[in-house]
């Protein structure tokens, strides 16, 4: 017997954003200022609930932006878990859109520190020494509805996609790839960030067909990436070579302990995977297509 579900409104408090508009409406999501949300929620609350809210919101930054969306769930506990997963998807897609490889911006519900202080203690024959160094490493991202919902880049479609529960295999690949890109852009270490970026390539572009003999991972993701990236032969060839180069670097890091990935490597990987995802979303020939059909389409293009 199927259990009944009910609708839950959920609210998360985001750090790292500035917003000049009163509200931003996205597919599945709404962003609003904490002050406006607080006034609204207090009107709906009983005296007892107001006391509980006052205690619960004691540590919430009054300058935070409130993320609102709905979930369908059987009970409070499962609603909380569904809400957490969807909020994380929101954070990852925000980082995908911001595409900051310099680690200036970080958007999320975590208590993001504006400053990080490093304390160092030294000891030698002359005694103890102390040192402190403060790093500023997060800034607020000035968000507006036009940028984060930009239709020519398919952002409106991506917001709709991450809010869906039942995803096709290809759309699930897109969502999971965005999650890995979002995780990569949380990292402050280029090498760790690069490895997670390359996982996004594998998630999105690797396909296990029914063939008895499969091509190498490097060849497959390079071919798929090149054919999705562009219709032009010259650009495809250039893209194919670049993805293989990046994958070779990934293998060097994983298998040989190489630890000198730089900002250019990360930029190349992010630019390619982001454009591949955008092309999958905005190009009508890929809409409602299965991964097997996409594989066949790429083979046809390859030998056309």
Backbone torsions as a table, in degrees:
resi	resn	phi	psi	omega
1	UNK	NA	128.3	-178.4
2	UNK	-74.2	129.6	-179.7
3	UNK	-76.3	145.6	179.2
4	UNK	-74.5	144.1	176.0
5	UNK	-116.3	159.5	174.2
6	UNK	-135.1	165.2	-175.4
7	UNK	-88.9	133.0	175.7
8	UNK	-116.5	129.4	167.7
9	UNK	-83.6	130.1	-179.8
10	UNK	-122.1	148.6	-177.0
11	UNK	-134.0	131.0	177.6
12	UNK	-124.7	150.5	-173.9
13	UNK	-112.0	110.9	-171.3
14	UNK	-95.8	134.2	170.7
15	UNK	-98.1	157.7	171.9
16	UNK	91.9	7.9	179.9
17	UNK	-123.2	146.0	166.9
18	UNK	-122.7	142.6	-175.3
19	UNK	-142.4	123.0	179.6
20	UNK	-86.1	-28.2	178.6
21	UNK	-75.3	152.7	178.1
22	UNK	-65.9	-40.7	179.4
23	UNK	-145.5	150.8	170.7
24	UNK	-123.3	123.8	-179.2
25	UNK	-103.9	124.8	177.4
26	UNK	-124.4	161.6	172.4
27	UNK	-56.6	122.0	179.0
28	UNK	79.4	-21.4	-170.9
29	UNK	-126.5	150.1	171.0
30	UNK	-132.8	137.0	175.1
31	UNK	-110.5	135.2	177.1
32	UNK	-148.4	162.9	-179.4
33	UNK	-73.7	146.7	-178.9
34	UNK	-58.1	-41.6	-178.1
35	UNK	-59.1	-46.0	-179.5
36	UNK	-65.7	-41.4	178.7
37	UNK	-63.6	-42.8	-177.4
38	UNK	-62.3	-41.6	178.1
39	UNK	-63.5	-41.9	-179.9
40	UNK	-65.4	-46.3	-173.8
41	UNK	-69.9	-32.4	179.6
42	UNK	-69.3	-30.0	177.0
43	UNK	-67.3	-30.5	-177.4
44	UNK	-87.2	-13.9	-170.9
45	UNK	-92.8	150.0	171.7
46	UNK	-79.8	172.3	179.7
47	UNK	-60.2	-41.5	178.7
48	UNK	-64.3	-43.2	179.4
49	UNK	-65.2	-34.1	178.0
50	UNK	-63.2	-39.9	177.6
51	UNK	-64.8	-42.2	179.0
52	UNK	-64.8	-41.4	179.1
53	UNK	-63.6	-41.8	-179.6
54	UNK	-59.3	-40.4	178.6
55	UNK	-71.9	-43.4	-176.8
56	UNK	-67.1	-33.2	-174.9
57	UNK	-95.8	10.0	-175.7
58	UNK	-57.3	-35.7	-175.7
59	UNK	-100.0	2.9	-179.3
60	UNK	-78.3	132.9	178.5
61	UNK	-67.0	121.4	-179.3
62	UNK	-65.2	-13.1	176.7
63	UNK	-93.6	3.7	-178.1
64	UNK	-71.5	161.5	175.7
65	UNK	-102.6	134.0	-177.4
66	UNK	-92.1	128.8	175.5
67	UNK	-100.5	121.5	-177.5
68	UNK	-118.7	132.8	170.9
69	UNK	-157.4	169.5	-177.0
70	UNK	-110.1	148.9	171.4
71	UNK	-132.6	149.8	174.1
72	UNK	-101.7	122.3	-175.9
73	UNK	-151.2	163.3	-178.7
74	UNK	-78.1	-32.3	-176.7
75	UNK	-155.0	176.4	-176.9
76	UNK	-59.9	-43.4	-175.2
77	UNK	-64.2	-47.3	-179.7
78	UNK	-70.3	-29.2	176.2
79	UNK	-64.4	-40.7	178.4
80	UNK	-62.0	-44.4	-178.8
81	UNK	-66.6	-44.5	176.9
82	UNK	-60.5	-40.0	-179.6
83	UNK	-64.9	-40.4	179.7
84	UNK	-62.6	-45.0	-179.5
85	UNK	-62.6	-44.0	-178.1
86	UNK	-68.3	-35.3	177.0
87	UNK	-65.0	-40.6	177.6
88	UNK	-63.4	-39.0	176.0
89	UNK	-61.5	-40.5	176.9
90	UNK	-59.5	-47.1	-179.0
91	UNK	-60.9	-43.8	-179.1
92	UNK	-64.4	-41.4	179.6
93	UNK	-68.4	-34.6	175.6
94	UNK	-60.6	-44.0	179.1
95	UNK	-67.3	-35.3	175.1
96	UNK	-59.3	-43.7	-178.6
97	UNK	-71.3	-44.8	-179.4
98	UNK	-65.6	-39.1	175.0
99	UNK	52.9	53.2	-176.4
100	UNK	-99.8	104.5	178.7
101	UNK	-88.0	-2.7	178.9
102	UNK	-94.0	-2.5	175.6
103	UNK	62.7	32.6	174.9
104	UNK	-78.8	-33.0	-172.9
105	UNK	-113.6	142.0	177.0
106	UNK	-151.8	115.2	-174.7
107	UNK	-110.0	130.2	177.9
108	UNK	174.1	176.9	-178.8
109	UNK	-84.2	-11.7	-179.9
110	UNK	-69.0	156.0	179.7
111	UNK	-75.5	88.5	-175.2
112	UNK	-76.8	125.1	-179.6
113	UNK	-82.6	132.7	177.1
114	UNK	-76.1	-24.5	-179.5
115	UNK	-133.2	147.6	174.1
116	UNK	-125.6	123.0	-179.6
117	UNK	-105.7	125.9	177.5
118	UNK	-104.6	126.0	178.1
119	UNK	-109.0	131.0	-178.7
120	UNK	-125.3	133.8	176.6
121	UNK	-116.1	132.2	177.2
122	UNK	-119.0	154.6	178.9
123	UNK	-139.9	125.3	173.8
124	UNK	-140.0	-168.9	-175.6
125	UNK	-65.5	-19.1	179.9
126	UNK	-91.1	-6.2	178.0
127	UNK	124.7	-159.7	-176.9
128	UNK	-91.2	147.1	173.0
129	UNK	-131.1	149.9	-177.5
130	UNK	-129.9	143.5	176.6
131	UNK	-144.7	143.8	176.5
132	UNK	-128.9	139.9	176.0
133	UNK	-136.7	130.5	-178.9
134	UNK	-108.4	130.3	179.5
135	UNK	-113.8	129.9	169.9
136	UNK	-93.9	120.2	-174.0
137	UNK	-134.6	5.0	175.2
138	UNK	-134.3	135.9	175.1
139	UNK	-123.5	159.6	175.2
140	UNK	-78.7	135.2	176.4
141	UNK	-89.9	125.9	-179.2
142	UNK	-83.1	104.4	-172.8
143	UNK	-96.9	144.4	171.3
144	UNK	-142.6	158.6	-171.6
145	UNK	-65.0	-32.8	-177.7
146	UNK	-66.6	-41.2	-176.5
147	UNK	-71.8	-50.5	-172.8
148	UNK	-80.5	-8.3	177.9
149	UNK	-119.5	28.6	-171.1
150	UNK	-67.1	112.2	-173.4
151	UNK	-67.8	-39.1	178.8
152	UNK	-58.3	-24.5	176.9
153	UNK	-96.2	1.2	178.6
154	UNK	75.4	15.8	-178.3
155	UNK	-63.6	-35.9	178.3
156	UNK	-60.5	-39.5	179.1
157	UNK	-69.7	-35.6	179.5
158	UNK	-68.2	-39.4	176.4
159	UNK	-60.9	-41.6	178.4
160	UNK	-65.0	-37.6	-176.1
161	UNK	-66.4	-45.5	-174.6
162	UNK	-71.5	-15.1	178.0
163	UNK	-89.2	-4.7	-179.1
164	UNK	-82.9	148.0	178.1
165	UNK	-93.6	-43.5	-178.3
166	UNK	-99.6	100.3	-175.6
167	UNK	-104.3	145.1	171.8
168	UNK	-68.0	160.4	179.5
169	UNK	-54.6	-41.0	-179.9
170	UNK	-69.0	-43.4	178.9
171	UNK	-65.2	-33.6	175.8
172	UNK	-65.0	-39.1	175.7
173	UNK	-58.8	-43.4	-179.2
174	UNK	-62.7	-46.5	-178.6
175	UNK	-63.6	-44.5	-179.3
176	UNK	-67.4	-38.1	177.0
177	UNK	-61.4	-42.0	177.8
178	UNK	-63.1	-37.4	177.3
179	UNK	-61.0	-42.5	179.2
180	UNK	-68.4	-35.8	176.6
181	UNK	-65.2	-42.7	177.6
182	UNK	-60.1	-42.7	177.4
183	UNK	-63.4	-40.2	179.9
184	UNK	-60.9	-37.9	-176.9
185	UNK	-82.8	-4.2	169.6
186	UNK	-80.8	-28.8	-176.2
187	UNK	-68.1	148.2	175.1
188	UNK	-106.1	3.2	-179.8
189	UNK	-109.8	123.6	-175.5
190	UNK	-59.6	-41.2	-177.1
191	UNK	-65.5	-48.4	178.5
192	UNK	-62.5	-41.2	179.0
193	UNK	-62.6	-42.4	-178.4
194	UNK	-63.8	-43.0	-179.6
195	UNK	-60.7	-43.6	179.4
196	UNK	-67.5	-33.7	175.8
197	UNK	-63.8	-39.5	-179.9
198	UNK	-71.8	-27.6	173.0
199	UNK	-61.8	-37.3	177.7
200	UNK	-60.8	-39.5	175.9
201	UNK	-59.7	-47.0	-177.6
202	UNK	-65.4	-43.8	179.5
203	UNK	-58.8	-45.3	-174.1
204	UNK	-78.2	-39.3	-165.7
205	UNK	-109.9	-3.1	178.2
206	UNK	-94.1	133.5	-178.9
207	UNK	-138.6	126.6	176.9
208	UNK	-89.3	101.6	-179.4
209	UNK	-83.9	-179.7	179.2
210	UNK	-84.3	3.7	-178.5
211	UNK	-66.3	146.8	179.8
212	UNK	-68.9	-34.3	-179.9
213	UNK	-118.9	121.5	-179.1
214	UNK	-99.4	148.5	176.2
215	UNK	-73.3	164.8	179.3
216	UNK	-64.5	155.5	179.5
217	UNK	-58.8	-44.3	-178.4
218	UNK	-59.6	-45.0	-180.0
219	UNK	-65.4	-43.7	-175.9
220	UNK	-66.2	-49.1	-178.0
221	UNK	-68.5	-28.6	177.6
222	UNK	-70.1	-41.9	178.5
223	UNK	-66.9	-50.3	179.4
224	UNK	-58.7	-47.1	-179.2
225	UNK	-60.3	-43.7	-178.2
226	UNK	-64.1	-43.7	-176.7
227	UNK	-73.6	-30.4	176.2
228	UNK	-78.0	-32.4	-175.0
229	UNK	-66.1	-40.0	-173.9
230	UNK	-154.2	156.9	173.9
231	UNK	-92.7	-11.9	-175.9
232	UNK	-89.2	131.7	-174.8
233	UNK	-59.1	-44.1	-176.6
234	UNK	-63.5	-42.1	-179.4
235	UNK	-70.3	-37.5	177.2
236	UNK	-60.0	-45.4	-179.1
237	UNK	-62.7	-43.5	179.1
238	UNK	-63.4	-41.8	179.7
239	UNK	-66.4	-42.4	178.5
240	UNK	-56.9	-47.7	-179.0
241	UNK	-65.3	-39.7	-178.5
242	UNK	-66.5	-42.6	179.4
243	UNK	-64.8	-40.7	177.7
244	UNK	-63.1	-38.6	177.8
245	UNK	-63.3	-43.7	178.9
246	UNK	-65.9	-39.0	179.7
247	UNK	-68.7	-34.4	175.8
248	UNK	-64.1	-38.3	176.7
249	UNK	-65.7	-41.3	177.0
250	UNK	-58.2	-44.7	179.4
251	UNK	-64.4	-37.0	178.6
252	UNK	-63.5	-39.5	178.9
253	UNK	-68.1	-47.5	-174.6
254	UNK	-70.0	-41.7	-171.5
255	UNK	-98.6	-20.0	-176.6
256	UNK	-119.7	-1.1	178.8
257	UNK	75.5	16.5	178.5
258	UNK	-61.3	133.8	-173.9
259	UNK	-135.5	37.1	-178.0
260	UNK	-122.9	38.5	173.5
261	UNK	-67.6	137.2	-177.0
262	UNK	-117.3	178.6	-177.4
263	UNK	-62.0	-34.6	179.3
264	UNK	-64.8	-41.5	177.1
265	UNK	-60.5	-44.3	-179.3
266	UNK	-66.4	-40.7	179.1
267	UNK	-62.5	-44.2	179.4
268	UNK	-60.7	-45.7	-179.1
269	UNK	-64.1	-45.7	-179.1
270	UNK	-64.7	-43.7	-179.2
271	UNK	-60.5	-42.8	-178.7
272	UNK	-68.2	-52.6	-175.0
273	UNK	-66.5	-34.6	179.2
274	UNK	-66.9	-43.4	179.3
275	UNK	-68.0	-34.2	176.7
276	UNK	-63.9	-44.4	178.3
277	UNK	-64.1	-44.5	179.1
278	UNK	-59.6	-43.1	179.4
279	UNK	-64.6	-38.1	176.7
280	UNK	-62.1	-35.2	-175.3
281	UNK	-81.1	-41.0	-173.2
282	UNK	-91.8	-18.3	-177.4
283	UNK	-83.9	118.7	-174.0
284	UNK	-62.6	-26.4	-178.1
285	UNK	-67.2	-16.1	179.4
286	UNK	-100.5	-2.3	-179.1
287	UNK	-70.2	134.1	177.4
288	UNK	58.8	24.8	-179.2
289	UNK	-95.0	143.7	176.9
290	UNK	-82.7	162.5	179.4
291	UNK	-65.8	-34.6	178.2
292	UNK	-66.6	-41.4	178.0
293	UNK	-67.0	-37.2	177.1
294	UNK	-64.2	-41.7	177.4
295	UNK	-59.7	-44.9	179.0
296	UNK	-65.0	-38.0	179.2
297	UNK	-63.6	-41.0	179.4
298	UNK	-67.3	-38.7	176.5
299	UNK	-62.1	-42.6	178.6
300	UNK	-61.7	-44.4	179.1
301	UNK	-64.2	-38.1	-177.8
302	UNK	-61.6	-39.1	-176.1
303	UNK	-103.6	9.0	179.1
304	UNK	-76.2	NA	NA
